[in-house]
Amino acid sequence: MTFTVPFNRPYLTGHELDYVAQAIQNGDLSGDGPFTQQCCELLEERLGTQRVLLTPSCTAALEISMLLLELGEGDEVILPSFTFVSTANAVVLAGGIPVFVDVDPETLNLDSTQVEAAITDRTRAIIPVHYAGVGCEMDALMAIAENHELVVVEDAAQALNSFYGDRALGTIANLGTFSFHQTKNFSCGEGGALCINDETFVERAEVIREKGTNRSQFLKGHVDKYTWVDLGSSYLQGELAAAFLFGQLGSMDVITEMRQRCYETYKQQLTPLADGNLLQLPVIPAECQSNYHLFHILLPTQEKRDALLKHLNSQGIHAVFHYIPLHSSPAGIRLSGKAVSLPITESISKRLLRLPIYPNLEPELQQQVVDEITTFLGS
Protein backbone atom coordinates (compact mmCIF):
# COMPACT_ATOMS: atom_id res chain seq x y z
CA MET A 1 0.00 0.00 0.00
CA THR A 2 1.27 3.47 -0.87
CA PHE A 3 0.87 6.06 1.88
CA THR A 4 0.45 9.80 1.32
CA VAL A 5 1.91 10.32 4.80
CA PRO A 6 4.61 7.71 5.53
CA PHE A 7 5.35 6.74 9.10
CA ASN A 8 9.02 7.57 8.68
CA ARG A 9 11.19 9.13 5.99
CA PRO A 10 15.01 9.06 6.24
CA TYR A 11 16.40 12.58 6.48
CA LEU A 12 19.51 13.61 4.54
CA THR A 13 21.71 16.47 5.73
CA GLY A 14 23.42 16.88 2.35
CA HIS A 15 26.84 15.58 3.43
CA GLU A 16 26.24 11.84 3.30
CA LEU A 17 27.05 11.18 -0.37
CA ASP A 18 30.23 13.28 -0.25
CA TYR A 19 31.50 11.36 2.76
CA VAL A 20 30.62 7.98 1.22
CA ALA A 21 32.49 8.99 -1.93
CA GLN A 22 35.50 9.96 0.20
CA ALA A 23 35.40 6.58 1.92
CA ILE A 24 35.41 4.82 -1.45
CA GLN A 25 38.32 6.96 -2.64
CA ASN A 26 40.22 6.16 0.57
CA GLY A 27 40.02 2.50 -0.39
CA ASP A 28 39.43 1.40 3.21
CA LEU A 29 35.93 -0.09 3.30
CA SER A 30 36.13 -2.50 6.22
CA GLY A 31 35.70 -1.60 9.87
CA ASP A 32 37.58 0.98 11.96
CA GLY A 33 38.58 3.22 9.10
CA PRO A 34 38.92 7.03 9.23
CA PHE A 35 35.17 7.75 9.28
CA THR A 36 34.60 5.20 12.03
CA GLN A 37 37.26 6.98 14.06
CA GLN A 38 35.66 10.38 13.41
CA CYS A 39 32.22 9.13 14.45
CA CYS A 40 33.60 7.66 17.68
CA GLU A 41 35.56 10.79 18.53
CA LEU A 42 32.54 13.01 17.84
CA LEU A 43 30.32 10.90 20.09
CA GLU A 44 32.92 10.59 22.85
CA GLU A 45 33.40 14.36 22.96
CA ARG A 46 29.71 15.19 22.73
CA LEU A 47 28.59 12.59 25.25
CA GLY A 48 31.55 12.96 27.57
CA THR A 49 32.15 9.24 27.84
CA GLN A 50 35.19 6.97 28.17
CA ARG A 51 34.93 5.09 24.88
CA VAL A 52 32.52 4.61 21.97
CA LEU A 53 32.73 1.65 19.60
CA LEU A 54 30.69 1.53 16.40
CA THR A 55 28.85 -1.73 15.81
CA PRO A 56 26.68 -3.13 12.99
CA SER A 57 23.54 -2.56 15.10
CA CYS A 58 22.28 -1.78 18.57
CA THR A 59 21.55 -5.51 18.78
CA ALA A 60 25.28 -6.17 18.39
CA ALA A 61 26.11 -3.57 21.05
CA LEU A 62 23.68 -5.24 23.47
CA GLU A 63 25.23 -8.63 22.73
CA ILE A 64 28.71 -7.31 23.50
CA SER A 65 27.38 -5.80 26.73
CA MET A 66 25.96 -9.10 27.91
CA LEU A 67 29.10 -11.03 26.93
CA LEU A 68 31.10 -8.59 29.06
CA LEU A 69 29.08 -9.68 32.11
CA GLU A 70 30.15 -13.34 31.74
CA LEU A 71 26.73 -14.58 32.76
CA GLY A 72 26.60 -18.04 34.29
CA GLU A 73 23.87 -20.67 34.20
CA GLY A 74 20.83 -19.32 36.03
CA ASP A 75 22.05 -15.72 36.13
CA GLU A 76 19.23 -13.21 35.70
CA VAL A 77 18.93 -9.82 34.02
CA ILE A 78 15.99 -7.49 34.73
CA LEU A 79 14.43 -5.65 31.78
CA PRO A 80 11.05 -4.37 30.62
CA SER A 81 8.76 -6.59 28.60
CA PHE A 82 7.74 -3.53 26.57
CA THR A 83 10.84 -3.43 24.38
CA PHE A 84 12.23 -4.76 21.12
CA VAL A 85 13.20 -8.42 21.12
CA SER A 86 16.93 -7.61 20.80
CA THR A 87 17.05 -6.51 24.45
CA ALA A 88 16.01 -9.94 25.67
CA ASN A 89 17.80 -11.90 22.92
CA ALA A 90 21.15 -10.46 24.02
CA VAL A 91 20.56 -11.79 27.54
CA VAL A 92 19.60 -15.26 26.34
CA LEU A 93 22.45 -15.56 23.81
CA ALA A 94 24.93 -14.77 26.60
CA GLY A 95 23.48 -17.55 28.75
CA GLY A 96 21.27 -15.47 31.02
CA ILE A 97 17.60 -15.52 31.97
CA PRO A 98 15.46 -12.45 31.21
CA VAL A 99 13.30 -11.30 34.11
CA PHE A 100 10.48 -9.10 32.85
CA VAL A 101 9.20 -6.14 34.88
CA ASP A 102 6.26 -3.83 34.23
CA VAL A 103 6.51 -0.23 33.01
CA ASP A 104 5.44 3.15 34.31
CA PRO A 105 2.00 4.02 32.85
CA GLU A 106 3.04 7.58 31.90
CA THR A 107 6.57 7.24 30.49
CA LEU A 108 6.23 3.57 29.41
CA ASN A 109 9.72 3.06 30.87
CA LEU A 110 10.91 0.41 33.31
CA ASP A 111 9.10 0.99 36.63
CA SER A 112 11.90 1.52 39.15
CA THR A 113 9.54 0.80 42.04
CA GLN A 114 9.10 -2.78 40.80
CA VAL A 115 12.74 -3.52 40.07
CA GLU A 116 13.78 -4.07 43.68
CA ALA A 117 11.14 -6.76 44.18
CA ALA A 118 12.41 -8.62 41.10
CA ILE A 119 15.99 -8.88 42.39
CA THR A 120 17.19 -12.30 43.57
CA ASP A 121 20.56 -13.72 44.54
CA ARG A 122 21.03 -14.63 40.85
CA THR A 123 20.41 -11.11 39.48
CA ARG A 124 23.44 -9.71 37.67
CA ALA A 125 22.22 -6.67 35.76
CA ILE A 126 19.40 -4.27 34.93
CA ILE A 127 18.62 -3.03 31.41
CA PRO A 128 16.55 0.16 31.43
CA VAL A 129 15.12 0.96 27.98
CA HIS A 130 14.60 4.67 27.28
CA TYR A 131 11.31 4.47 25.40
CA ALA A 132 10.68 7.14 22.74
CA GLY A 133 13.87 8.96 23.73
CA VAL A 134 12.56 9.75 27.24
CA GLY A 135 14.86 8.82 30.11
CA CYS A 136 14.11 6.19 32.73
CA GLU A 137 14.39 7.09 36.41
CA MET A 138 18.14 6.65 36.30
CA ASP A 139 18.94 8.02 39.78
CA ALA A 140 16.63 5.48 41.38
CA LEU A 141 17.83 2.62 39.17
CA MET A 142 21.51 3.38 39.73
CA ALA A 143 20.93 3.54 43.50
CA ILE A 144 19.23 0.13 43.41
CA ALA A 145 22.07 -1.28 41.31
CA GLU A 146 24.74 0.09 43.64
CA ASN A 147 22.95 -1.31 46.69
CA HIS A 148 22.84 -4.78 45.13
CA GLU A 149 26.18 -4.58 43.27
CA LEU A 150 24.57 -4.94 39.85
CA VAL A 151 25.72 -3.75 36.43
CA VAL A 152 23.39 -1.41 34.54
CA VAL A 153 23.25 -1.37 30.73
CA GLU A 154 21.20 1.41 29.14
CA ASP A 155 19.30 0.39 26.03
CA ALA A 156 19.36 3.86 24.48
CA ALA A 157 18.49 2.63 20.98
CA GLN A 158 15.95 5.45 20.65
CA ALA A 159 17.68 7.98 22.88
CA LEU A 160 20.79 9.53 21.32
CA ASN A 161 20.78 13.27 22.06
CA SER A 162 18.33 12.85 24.95
CA PHE A 163 19.22 13.78 28.52
CA TYR A 164 18.37 12.92 32.11
CA GLY A 165 19.13 16.13 33.95
CA ASP A 166 22.41 17.28 32.42
CA ARG A 167 23.61 13.75 31.61
CA ALA A 168 23.27 12.23 28.16
CA LEU A 169 21.29 9.01 28.06
CA GLY A 170 23.57 6.09 27.37
CA THR A 171 26.35 7.59 29.53
CA ILE A 172 24.87 7.23 33.02
CA ALA A 173 25.17 3.47 33.53
CA ASN A 174 28.19 1.18 33.18
CA LEU A 175 27.38 0.63 29.51
CA GLY A 176 25.03 2.17 26.96
CA THR A 177 23.87 1.16 23.50
CA PHE A 178 22.59 3.21 20.55
CA SER A 179 20.89 2.40 17.26
CA PHE A 180 21.39 4.03 13.87
CA HIS A 181 18.71 1.99 12.12
CA GLN A 182 16.75 3.67 9.34
CA THR A 183 13.87 4.37 11.74
CA LYS A 184 16.05 6.23 14.26
CA ASN A 185 16.68 9.98 14.49
CA PHE A 186 20.26 9.65 13.19
CA SER A 187 20.71 6.83 10.73
CA CYS A 188 23.00 4.96 8.38
CA GLY A 189 20.44 2.32 7.43
CA GLU A 190 21.77 -0.28 9.85
CA GLY A 191 24.21 0.57 12.62
CA GLY A 192 24.82 0.95 16.32
CA ALA A 193 27.29 1.95 18.99
CA LEU A 194 28.47 0.73 22.36
CA CYS A 195 29.11 3.48 24.89
CA ILE A 196 31.57 2.34 27.58
CA ASN A 197 31.35 4.46 30.70
CA ASP A 198 33.30 2.11 32.97
CA GLU A 199 36.91 1.90 31.82
CA THR A 200 37.30 -1.60 33.24
CA PHE A 201 35.21 -2.87 30.30
CA VAL A 202 37.12 -1.11 27.51
CA GLU A 203 39.88 -3.60 26.69
CA ARG A 204 37.68 -6.70 26.75
CA ALA A 205 34.94 -4.96 24.74
CA GLU A 206 37.50 -4.22 22.01
CA VAL A 207 38.54 -7.89 22.01
CA ILE A 208 34.96 -9.22 21.80
CA ARG A 209 34.20 -6.77 18.99
CA GLU A 210 37.27 -7.98 17.03
CA LYS A 211 36.22 -11.65 16.87
CA GLY A 212 37.90 -12.41 20.19
CA THR A 213 41.34 -11.23 19.07
CA ASN A 214 43.58 -8.50 20.46
CA ARG A 215 43.82 -6.82 17.05
CA SER A 216 42.94 -3.42 18.56
CA GLN A 217 45.96 -3.63 20.86
CA PHE A 218 48.09 -4.64 17.87
CA LEU A 219 46.95 -1.64 15.82
CA LYS A 220 47.79 0.64 18.75
CA GLY A 221 51.27 -0.85 18.96
CA HIS A 222 50.65 -2.44 22.36
CA VAL A 223 51.53 -5.96 21.12
CA ASP A 224 53.77 -7.06 18.25
CA LYS A 225 51.22 -9.49 16.79
CA TYR A 226 47.60 -10.33 17.42
CA THR A 227 45.95 -13.63 18.20
CA TRP A 228 42.77 -15.22 19.55
CA VAL A 229 42.51 -14.38 23.25
CA ASP A 230 38.79 -14.53 24.15
CA LEU A 231 35.35 -15.24 22.75
CA GLY A 232 33.92 -12.72 20.33
CA SER A 233 32.34 -12.14 16.96
CA SER A 234 32.44 -9.78 13.99
CA TYR A 235 30.96 -6.65 15.55
CA LEU A 236 32.58 -3.93 13.41
CA GLN A 237 30.58 -1.39 11.43
CA GLY A 238 31.60 -1.07 7.77
CA GLU A 239 33.29 2.16 6.66
CA LEU A 240 30.65 3.12 4.07
CA ALA A 241 27.96 3.10 6.73
CA ALA A 242 30.24 5.02 9.09
CA ALA A 243 30.82 7.68 6.42
CA PHE A 244 27.07 8.06 5.92
CA LEU A 245 26.58 8.23 9.68
CA PHE A 246 29.22 10.93 10.09
CA GLY A 247 27.13 13.09 7.77
CA GLN A 248 24.19 12.63 10.13
CA LEU A 249 25.95 13.11 13.48
CA GLY A 250 27.18 16.56 12.56
CA SER A 251 23.58 17.74 12.37
CA MET A 252 22.16 16.17 15.54
CA ASP A 253 20.88 19.41 17.02
CA VAL A 254 19.28 20.57 13.75
CA ILE A 255 17.52 17.23 13.31
CA THR A 256 16.34 17.26 16.93
CA GLU A 257 14.92 20.78 16.59
CA MET A 258 13.00 19.78 13.45
CA ARG A 259 11.54 16.76 15.21
CA GLN A 260 10.64 18.88 18.22
CA ARG A 261 8.54 21.18 16.03
CA CYS A 262 6.57 18.18 14.76
CA TYR A 263 6.18 16.83 18.28
CA GLU A 264 4.97 20.12 19.72
CA THR A 265 2.49 20.58 16.85
CA TYR A 266 0.91 17.20 17.57
CA LYS A 267 0.79 17.87 21.30
CA GLN A 268 -0.76 21.31 20.92
CA GLN A 269 -3.39 20.29 18.40
CA LEU A 270 -4.35 17.01 20.08
CA THR A 271 -4.61 18.46 23.60
CA PRO A 272 -8.36 19.19 23.23
CA LEU A 273 -8.93 15.47 22.57
CA ALA A 274 -6.85 14.58 25.63
CA ASP A 275 -8.80 17.10 27.72
CA GLY A 276 -11.97 15.34 26.59
CA ASN A 277 -10.55 11.94 27.68
CA LEU A 278 -10.63 10.67 24.09
CA LEU A 279 -6.92 9.86 24.13
CA GLN A 280 -3.77 10.22 26.25
CA LEU A 281 -0.69 12.15 25.13
CA PRO A 282 2.94 11.21 25.82
CA VAL A 283 4.62 12.52 28.97
CA ILE A 284 8.14 13.94 29.25
CA PRO A 285 9.10 14.33 32.95
CA ALA A 286 10.59 17.65 34.04
CA GLU A 287 14.03 16.10 34.61
CA CYS A 288 14.17 14.73 31.07
CA GLN A 289 15.10 16.34 27.76
CA SER A 290 13.81 14.30 24.84
CA ASN A 291 15.13 13.85 21.31
CA TYR A 292 11.49 13.52 20.16
CA HIS A 293 12.00 10.12 18.63
CA LEU A 294 8.33 9.11 18.70
CA PHE A 295 4.93 10.64 19.09
CA HIS A 296 2.39 8.15 20.37
CA ILE A 297 -1.16 8.35 21.64
CA LEU A 298 -3.03 5.95 23.91
CA LEU A 299 -6.66 5.20 23.10
CA PRO A 300 -9.19 4.11 25.75
CA THR A 301 -9.51 0.56 24.37
CA GLN A 302 -7.86 -1.76 21.90
CA GLU A 303 -11.02 -1.70 19.80
CA LYS A 304 -10.81 2.08 19.51
CA ARG A 305 -7.08 1.91 18.70
CA ASP A 306 -7.58 -0.70 16.01
CA ALA A 307 -10.46 1.22 14.46
CA LEU A 308 -8.47 4.47 14.36
CA LEU A 309 -5.46 2.66 12.90
CA LYS A 310 -7.61 1.18 10.15
CA HIS A 311 -9.17 4.58 9.44
CA LEU A 312 -5.84 6.40 9.21
CA ASN A 313 -4.37 3.75 6.93
CA SER A 314 -7.44 3.97 4.68
CA GLN A 315 -6.77 7.71 4.37
CA GLY A 316 -3.17 7.14 3.28
CA ILE A 317 -1.67 7.84 6.70
CA HIS A 318 0.82 5.26 7.91
CA ALA A 319 0.27 5.02 11.66
CA VAL A 320 1.50 1.89 13.49
CA PHE A 321 1.22 0.14 16.83
CA HIS A 322 4.36 -0.94 18.69
CA TYR A 323 5.78 -3.78 20.75
CA ILE A 324 3.96 -7.02 21.41
CA PRO A 325 4.92 -7.75 25.05
CA LEU A 326 7.87 -10.10 25.29
CA HIS A 327 6.75 -11.76 28.54
CA SER A 328 3.65 -13.26 26.91
CA SER A 329 5.34 -14.30 23.65
CA PRO A 330 6.12 -18.00 23.08
CA ALA A 331 9.88 -17.45 23.34
CA GLY A 332 9.48 -15.07 26.28
CA ILE A 333 7.60 -17.65 28.33
CA ARG A 334 9.98 -20.46 27.37
CA LEU A 335 13.27 -18.60 27.82
CA SER A 336 12.34 -16.73 30.99
CA GLY A 337 11.11 -19.98 32.48
CA LYS A 338 7.78 -18.66 33.70
CA ALA A 339 4.59 -16.88 32.76
CA VAL A 340 4.00 -13.56 34.50
CA SER A 341 1.26 -10.94 34.51
CA LEU A 342 2.30 -7.38 33.70
CA PRO A 343 -1.00 -5.51 33.48
CA ILE A 344 0.31 -2.09 32.48
CA THR A 345 2.50 -3.48 29.71
CA GLU A 346 -0.39 -5.58 28.43
CA SER A 347 -2.78 -2.62 28.44
CA ILE A 348 -0.33 -0.19 26.84
CA SER A 349 0.52 -2.59 24.04
CA LYS A 350 -3.16 -2.93 23.10
CA ARG A 351 -3.94 0.81 23.17
CA LEU A 352 -0.83 2.54 21.80
CA LEU A 353 -0.68 4.10 18.34
CA ARG A 354 2.39 5.81 16.86
CA LEU A 355 1.90 8.73 14.50
CA PRO A 356 4.11 9.75 11.57
CA ILE A 357 7.03 11.92 12.67
CA TYR A 358 10.22 12.83 10.83
CA PRO A 359 12.27 16.03 10.42
CA ASN A 360 10.83 17.17 7.10
CA LEU A 361 7.21 16.20 7.72
CA GLU A 362 5.32 18.81 5.72
CA PRO A 363 2.94 20.95 7.86
CA GLU A 364 0.00 20.26 5.57
CA LEU A 365 0.54 16.50 5.85
CA GLN A 366 0.82 16.68 9.62
CA GLN A 367 -2.38 18.74 9.68
CA GLN A 368 -4.05 15.99 7.68
CA VAL A 369 -3.08 13.47 10.38
CA VAL A 370 -4.47 15.71 13.13
CA ASP A 371 -7.68 16.40 11.21
CA GLU A 372 -8.36 12.72 10.57
CA ILE A 373 -7.82 11.81 14.23
CA THR A 374 -10.01 14.69 15.39
CA THR A 375 -12.81 13.83 12.96
CA PHE A 376 -12.73 10.12 13.79
CA LEU A 377 -12.67 10.48 17.57
CA GLY A 378 -15.14 13.34 17.56
CA SER A 379 -17.73 11.47 15.50
Residue, then its C-alpha position, 0 to 999 in steps of 0.5 A: m500500500t502506498f501512503t500519502v503520509p509515511f510513518n518515517r522518511p530518512y532525512l539527509t543532511g546533504h553531506e552523506l554522499d560526499y563522505v561515502a564517496q571519500a570513503i570509497q576513494n580512501g580505499d578502506l571499506s572494512g571496519d575501523g577506518p577514518f570515518t569510524q574513528q571520526c564518528c567515535e571521537l565526535l560521540e565521545e566528545r559530545l557525550g563525555t564518555q570513556r569510549v565509543l565503539l561503532t557496531p553493525s547494530c544496537t543488537a550487536a552492542l547489546e550482545i557485547s554488553m551481555l558477553l562482558l558480564e560473563l553470565g553463568e547458568g541461572d544468572e538473571v537480568i531485569l528488563p522491561s517486557f515492553t521493548f524490542v526483542s533484541t534486548a532480551n535476545a542479548v541476555v539469552l544468547a549470553g546464557g542469562i535468563p530475562v526477568f520481565v518487569d512492568v513499566d510506568p504508565e506515563t513514560l512507558n519506561l521500566d518501573s523503578t519501584q518494581v525492580e527491587a522486588a524482582i531482584t534475587d541472589r542470581t540477578r546480575a544486571i538491569i537493562p533500562v530501555h529509554y522508550a521514545g527517547v525519554g529517560c528512565e528514572m536513572d537516579a533510582l535505578m543506579a541507586i538500586a544497582e549500587n545497593h545490590e552490586l549490579v551492572v546497569v546497561e542502558d538500552a538507548a536505541q531510541a535515545l541519542n541526544s536525549f538527557y536525564g538532567d544534564r547527563a546524556l542518556g547512554t552515559i549514566a550506567n556502566l554501559g550504553t547502547f545506541s541504534f542508527h537503524q533507518t527508523k532512528n533519528f540519526s541513521c546509516g540504514e543499519g548501525g549501532a554503537l556501544c558506549i563504555n562508561d566504565e573503563t574496566f570494560v574497555e579492553r575486553a569490549e574491544v577484544i569481543r568486537e574484534k572476533g575475540t582477538n587482540r587486534s585493537q591492541f596490535l593496531k595501537g602498537h601495544v603488542d607485536k602481533y595479534t591472536w585469539v585471546d577470548l570469545g567474540s564475533s564480527y561486531l565492526q561497522g563497515e566504513l561506508a555506513a560510518a561515512f554516511l553516519f558521520g554526515q548525520l551526526g554533525s547535524m544532531d541538534v538541527i535534526t532534533e529541533m526539526r523533530q521537536r517542532c513536529y512533536e509540539t504541533y501534535k501535542q498542541q493540536l491534540t490536547p483538546l482530545a486529551d482534555g476530553n478523555l478521548l486519548q492520552l498524550p505522551v509525557i516527558p518528565a521535568e528532569c528529562q530532555s527528549n530527542y522527540h524520537l516518537f509521538h504516540i497516543l493511547l486510546p481508551t480501548q484496543e477496539k478504539r485503537d484498532a479502528l483508528l489505525k484502520h481509518l488512518n491507513s485507509q486515508g493514506i496515513h501510515a500510523v502503526f502500533h508498537y511492541i507485542p509484550l515479550h513476557s507473553s510471547p512463546a519465546g518469552i515464556r519459554l526462555s524466561g522460564k515462567a509466565v508472568s502478569l504485567p498488566i500495564t504493559e499488556s494494556i499499553s501494548k493494546r492501546l498505543l498508536r504511533l503517528p508519523i514523525y520525521p524532520n521534514l514532515e510537511p505541515e499540511l501533511q501533519q495537519q491531515v493526520v491531526d484532522e483525521i484523528t479529530t474527525f474520527l474520535g469526535s464522530 
